[in-house]
Amino acid sequence: MLEKKGLLKIIKRNHDLKISHFEIEKVIGSTISTENVIELFESIGITISQSGDSYAFRKVDFLNEELIKKKIDQIEDAEKINFSVEQIIETTSRYFSQKDLEKYEYSLCFADFQTQGRGRGSNQWLSPYGSGICFSVIGSLSSKSSPLGLSIYCGIAIARALRDLGCAGVSLKWPNDLLHGGKKLGGILVELTSQSQDYYSFNIGVGINYDLGSDFNSMDQNLFPPTDLLKINHDLTVCRSEMSGILARTVIESLKTFNQRTMQSSFQLWPDFDALYEKEIKIIQEDNTIKGKNIGIDDTGALLLDQNGLIKKVYNGHLVI
């Protein structure tokens, strides 16, 4: 990881968007072939192209910690939030120690790039370095509030915020994908652990494409091709760092008011955000495929399928058209 951070430093200081082969060998402390240089940068999400003894690369939009912090500081009791911005990390969801989690009400980690970013199940979510919004929020919830619909609740909050910020048409695919025009914009991954009779521990990971450019590595394998916020709105005036802070603030403020009443109020908005509402769909489970007409969700967040008049509740599975 130290070697990769060293490579990022020379990327950051080369404003002419070129680095020499000599600079790279100096950082890694050994000779290296051109092919291995290209592979090394690909491993941290940066595409480079050889030009003589140098390599050209696309301008990288590094996260600005100060801009993010301005948005987080607008949250009530912001001093109770543990906050970190990392250039490169294995995964934001495993950044904090148990001692960190016990000390603060919320722990919040942002990253420019995750080497082990996760999608649904065992899938990986990888996109070009500095191209997306990536953060995890960790905290706890009263067990009196149903945890089943938490990803949908947070998804609606994020989709509403994006629409308000000028990204009209952002929608959701049950239970945790963000879509636009049939393309995948991002996703929300929620993990819950029962800590006691009274509390759940939650770990909410958010990944949203901001600017993929003309290339991208590999993303969570999905039937829906990727899109990003700048493709949705070419005139978007909110930069990636500001957007990261705004969306994290949106999630935390939503969590502060999360209970049965607010969850049900949010769920009433679902038909307006469901990209596949009243469409024929199928749910792929481990050893089963369920088909039917999508007619919404129930009061726990379970998907409701109309199978020739018989209503079936679905609590898990991968939704496809």
N, C-alpha and C positions, 0 to 999 in steps of 0.2 A: 504493500500500500504506500510506503514511503517513496518508492521509485515512481509510482503513478502520480503522487502529489508533486514530485519534482518535475515531471513532464508537464503538469498543469501550470507550474510556475513559469516555465519558459513560453508556454502558449500565452499566458496572461501578459507577459512583458513585451512580446513581439507584436507591436501594433501594425507592422507592415504585412501581417498575416503570412509570414514565412519563418521557418526555422531551419537551421543548417544541420546536416548529419553530424558534424562535429559536436554541436551543442547537445544533441541527444546522447551521443556516446559518453560525453562528459558527465551527464546526469546519471546514467546507468552504470558508469564505471567500467565499461568493457566495449569491445568492438561488436557491431551488430550489422546484419545484412539489411538491405533496403526492404526486402519482403517482410522481415521480422519487425522492422520499425513500423511499417504500415499496420501489421497485425497487433502490435503493442498499443498503438493509438486507438485502434478499433475496439480493443478490450475496455477502453474507458469512454467509448461512444463518440470518438472524434475521427472523422474521415479526413485523411491527408492524401495529397497527390505529389508525386516526385517531379521536381523541376531542377535538373542538373544535380548539384550537391545539396540542394535544399528541398524543403517540402512546403507546399502551400496548404492552407486550411481555411475553413469558413470562420468568420468572426464569431466568437463565443460570447454569449450574453450571460456573464457571471451574476449570481444572485448578489444583491446589495442588502447586507444585513441591516443597515440603518433605515432603508425604506420599508423593509418588512417590520422592523421593530416599531416604527411610527404607527402602523396599523394595529399591531398587537397591543400597544400601550393604550389604545382607545377602549379596550375591554375593561369592564368594571373589575376591580381587584386584580389588575394585571401583574402586580408584584407576586401573586401566588402562582404564576405560570413560569415553568422552567423552559427556557428558550435556547435553541441552538440552530446555527446555520452551517452546514458542512459542504465542502466542495465535492468530495467523493467519499462514499460510505457503502458498506455491504447492503444494509437496509435500514431505513429510518425507524422501522417498527421495533428494532432490537438495539437501539442506540443507548438508551438510558439504563442505569443500574437500578436495582431494587431500592437502594437508599435514596436515589433521586426521586423515584416514584412516590415514596412515602413522605418526602419532604414538601412536595408541591401539590396543589389542587389539580393542575394539568401540566403535563410535560409535552413539549411541542418541538419536533425536529424537522428541519427542511434540508433538502439535499439537491445539489446541481445534478448529481448522477449516482445511481445505485448499481453496484456490481451484481447484486442478487435481488433486484426488485421483483416483487411477486404479483402475479395475477391470480385468477381463480384457480383453486386446486393446486396442482404442481406446476402450472404455467409460469413463465417469466414475463415480466413487463420491462422491456428495454427500449429506450429511444435515444436519439443523439444527445450528447452532452449539452446541458444548458438549454434544452429545447422544451422542457415541460415544467409543470408545477407539481412538486412532489413533497408531501409532508405526512407525518403521523401525529395524531393526538392521542395521549394516554391519560386515563383518569378513572374515576369510579362513578357508579350510578346506584341509586337506591333500588333494591330488588322489588320494591312496590311498583316500579314501572316495568312494563313488559319489554324485554330486550329484543324480541323477535323482529320488530319493525324498525330497529335503529338505523340500519343501512338505508332503508327507504326514506325515513325521516330526514336523515342527513343529505341524501340524494336530492330530495325536493328542495331543501334549503339552499344547496349549492346551485341547482338548476335555476331557481328563482333569482339568486344573486347574479348569475351569469347573464340571464335575460335582462335584468335591470342595468347591467353594465354595458349593454349594447350587443349582446350575442343572442339575438332573437332566434327562436326555433330550437334552442337546446332542449332536449327531451331525455327521458329515462327508459331503459329496458330492464324489466324486473330480473333480479332484485337489485343490481348494483352497477349497471353500466350507464354512462352518459353518452348520448348519441346526438348527431345533427345531420339531417338529410340522409338518413340511412347509413351514416358512417360513424365509426367509434371515436369519440372525443376523449374518453377517460373512464375511470372506474373508481369505486369505493369498496374497500375491503375492511370488514368489521370482524374483530375477534373478541369474544366475551369469555370471561373466566369467573366462576362463582368464588368469591373470597370469603363469604360468610352468609348467614341467613339474611343479613340486612343489605349486603352490597355485592354488585358485580364490578369487576375490573374490565374496562374496555380498551381496545387498541384499534383506532380508526386510521386506516391508510388511504390517502387520496392521491391519485395520479391523473393529471389532465395535460393534454398536449397543448402547448402554447404556440410554438413555431417549429415544425418539423423540417422546414426547408424543403429542398428537393430530394433529400435522401433520409432514410431511417434504417436502423439495423433490424432487429426483430422485435415484434411486439406480441403481447398476449394473443395467441392464435385465435382468430375469430372470423366468422363469416362476414363481418362488417369491416370494410377497409378503413384505415385511420384518417382522421382529419384533425385540424387544430384551430385554436381561437382566431388566429390571424387570417385563416382561410374563410372562417365564418364572417368575420368583420375586418376587412382590409384597413378600415379607418380607426381601429381600436386604439384608444389613447392611453389605456392603462398598461404600463409595462409589466414584464413578467414578475419582477420582485414585488411591485405593488399588488398585483393580482394574487400572488401567493399569500401575502399578508391579509388581504381582504377576505379570501376564501377560508383561511384558517380562523380568522376572527368570526366569520359567519358560522362555522362549525361549532366553535366554543360557545358563542352566544346562544346557539340553538340548544346545545347540551345543558346549558345553565337553566333552561326553562323546560327541559324534557320531562314529561310525565304523561299519564294516560290521556288527560284532557288535551294537551297540546299535540300529542301524537295523533289522536283522532281528528283534530282540527286540520292537521297537515294532510292526513290521508284523504280528506274530502277533496283535495286538490289533485289527487292522483290521475284521474281521467284526462286532465288538461296537460299532464306531463308524460303520460304513458305513450311511447312512440308506436306501440303495437296494440293499442286499445281497440277492442271489437274486431280484431283480425284473427284468422285461423293460424294457430301456432302449434308447436310441439315442444315438449319438455323432455330432455334426455337425462335419464338418471343412470345409475351404475348398471343395472340389468333390466332397464325398462324404458320405454318411450311412451309418453302420454300426449294425446292430441286433443284439441278442442278449440273453442272460440274464447279468446281472452275477454273476460267481462269485468276485469278490475281486481281489487284486493279486498280482503275482509278486514276486521278491526285489529288483527294481529300482524297484518302485512302479508298473509298467505295469498298466493295467486288463485283466482277463481276461474275455472275452465267450465264452459258450457259444453257438455257432451250430449248433444241431442236432447236437451231438456234436463239432463242430470247434471247438477253442479258439483264439481270436484274441487277440493282444496289441495293446493300444491305448496309444500313448505321448503322444498329444495330441488335443485336440478338446473340444467343449462338450457335456457330458452333459445330456440332457433325458429326461423320462419318455415 
